Amino acid sequence: MMRYIFLIFALIFTACSLKTNTNEVLNQTNFEMNSRSKHYAKLDFEQNLSLLPVSKEFFKNDGKTYKKYFFSAWHSDFRNLNSKNLFWSFEAYLNKNNKYYFFNKQIIPKSWFEKNIINANISALGSINKKALVIKNTLLKNFPTQGLILKNPFKEGEGIPFDYAIDNILNIGSPVLISHLTKDKRYAFVRFENSFGFIQTDALEIFSEHRTKIYENLNFITPLFEKMPVFDEKGRYFFETRIGAIYPYYKSDKEYYYGKIGENKYKIAKDKAANFPLEFNDLHLKHQLSEVLNLPYGWGGYSFERDCSLLTHDIFVPFGLYMPRNSLAQNNAFSHFDISFLSNTQKKEFLKNFAKPYLSLLYLKGHIMLYVGSFKDKELAIHSIWGLRKSESKRLLISRSVITGLEIGKDEIPDENLLLSKLKEISFIRLEESEKTRIKDYLSKFKKQNF
């Protein structure tokens, strides 16, 4: 009898203990969810490409226009270039009103900038002027350092991943023109397409005129998968693929493409890469989008991730479509129209009537998005974004590449901070003259009404 009573008490105690532990877990989970909800925006759509409309556009470029830009550094020099424009960041870093921080949240002294500016060896601009190839994925920086240069890390929307020294990512196999070396010879100042900056010298191999001509006339492939390891001919790790890159190859068989970058040969399976450029169609486009969706946000290319303009750039490279590196330049590179004077309701109506899914860019100051059509009467975009502005100092984090509506965060941020409210211009990657006329006529009616 006593044993029976003991068992009853044991079961009651265990049940109470389990209940207490369960409540503790639930309370902890609720605390974490509430804490998270204060910092992260609630996505308004499932991150699934199946909800996007089918692209009705299809075309095939020959890749010549893209390759003209890609190899442009090899057909240029550093004569008649203004050093003040090339080294624009130096003045900003030395400005006494600007404060910058190391990754440990300590203020960077001006003496550190001064020391590294001396090392930058500006007076040697153009002294080497040799063609070279990037032989490993590397960062292009506006300052000769591998360290981070951050603004106030105690503010939301600053600190990591906003390394202000990073301007771009240079993929392995990219052609550059070397201007000169820093005094310590650790960095080279180079030109890539229309970008300039410092990269580490061990990421470069100088090419002779003979080799550059051969390289330019090779066939190229574009990878179909992001962050896929590629091995050299001895089976050793060589590099990691990136959507938006192109790599040379000199032969192929039923299974592989065989290429050489610098002194290293490699091979890529034919189901992992395709001849450049790809045909632009729904199947290829959706595959490319699937590879870059939900990846971390990376300002300028921080940690080899993408910001808004690097995302749009890399989506279109495989199709042989060239885009400049920053958001404003991308907007201005195509037929673009000011829609900032429209109300939010009018903007939505305009997008429904004129925006082309997958071939329209939506520009607001400092940010660009790819319009991807509508779902349940909501206009959608794919973009890489850090967060939504709640106030001057507060952000609702997204911090990755996502599918969102243009009014995401509507109940949590001021209306004037909605993406739709801040939308200034729309640009069209492909647009017929008759379509331009229709858009101009449509917008002119609203301009007359507003003015």
ABEGO torsion letter per residue (X at the ends): XAAAAAAAAAAAAAAAAAAAAAAAAAAAAAAAAAAAAAABBBBABBBBAAABBBBABBBBBAGAAAAAAAAAAAABBABGBBAAAAAAAAAAAABAABBBBBAAGBBBBAAAAAAAAAAAGAAABGAAGBBBBBABBBBBBABBBABBBBBBAABBGBEOABBAABABBBBBGBBBBBABBBAAGABBBBBBEABBEBBBAAABBBBBAAAAAAAAABBBBBBABBGBBBBBAAGBBABBBBBGBBBBBABBBAABBBBBBEABBBBBBAAABBBOBBBBBAAAAAAAAAAABGBBBBBGGBGGBBBAAAAAAAAAAAAGBBBBABAAAAAAABBBBBAAABBAAAAAAAAAAABBBGABBBBBBGBBBBBAEBBGGBBBBBBBBABBBABAABBBBAGBBBBBBAABGAAABBAAABAAAABABBBBABBBAAAAAAAAAAAAAAAAAAX
